Amino acid sequence: GDGTAKFANILGKGLVTLSLHCESNYPTLKANSTYDVGLPDGMEDDAYMEVLETSVLRAIEETRPDFVLYDAGVDVHEDDFLGRLGLTEGGIRRRDRWVMET
């Protein structure tokens, strides 16, 4: 999230970040990631996966990283009202599995 983006901006060149987040979520002014993807409130599993796959593959293709650190939370879960997204537990497992296999 914002902490990762701020850290990357401090370190400068060579550190690439990709952030998928609810566009309307707090804070209103978000730290800039290399790739920022704002999502609509309530986005569910299939739509989220489509955006995730497209975004990750684009970032990998454009940056050709030597090393990838995957940091994702569960604020995307449908029962986390602060996260404002609508992924199921199965959708989160699907997300994590896809990223780790990619």
Number of C-alpha atoms within 10 A of each C-alpha: 18 14 10 17 21 16 14 18 17 10 9 10 8 9 17 18 21 19 21 19 20 20 17 13 17 12 9 8 8 15 15 17 21 14 16 18 16 14 18 16 15 17 17 17 21 13 11 21 18 10 14 19 15 10 18 17 12 13 17 14 10 9 11 10 12 6 7 12 6 10 9 13 9 14 17 27 22 20 15 13 12 13 20 23 26 21 25 16 15 11 19 19 12 15 19 15 11 13 14 10 6 10
